[in-house]
Amino acid sequence: MESRFIVGMVALACVPAFGLLSTIASSQMVDKVNSRLPEEQQFPQLGWHLPKTLRLHSEYNRLYPSGRLSRKVRVLVGLMFSCLLTCAWSFGFFGR
């Protein structure tokens, strides 16, 4: 079996794993932020889009200046996309 194929399969398996971990960390971030915000300003768990996510990160950094969840989410999302690109490269998406 070609080593490039094995690397691609491992990277393909890591994409949903990192995605799930980033979703769990984001959910923890929502719970922490919602516990400190008034009810009318709290974030609902469903219906996420970019401006809402950016506002969540902004609120989290404001309420928890030394918190690590925001950085953890960014690192996990970065790893997820890195694995996706590695998988695409290994399967020849970018040409050989």
Residue pairs with C-beta under 8 A, 6 or more apart in sequence:
4 90
5 90
5 91
7 86
7 90
8 86
8 87
8 89
8 90
8 91
11 83
11 84
11 86
11 87
11 90
12 83
12 87
14 79
14 80
14 83
15 80
15 83
15 84
15 87
18 76
18 77
18 79
18 80
18 83
19 76
19 80
21 76
22 73
22 76
22 77
22 80
25 69
25 72
25 73
25 76
26 53
26 56
26 73
27 45
28 69
29 56
29 57
29 60
29 69
29 70
29 73
30 43
30 45
30 56
32 60
32 63
32 64
32 67
32 69
33 42
33 43
33 56
33 59
33 60
33 63
34 42
34 43
36 63
37 43
37 59
37 63
43 52
43 55
43 56
57 70
57 73
60 67
60 69
60 70
61 67
61 70
88 94
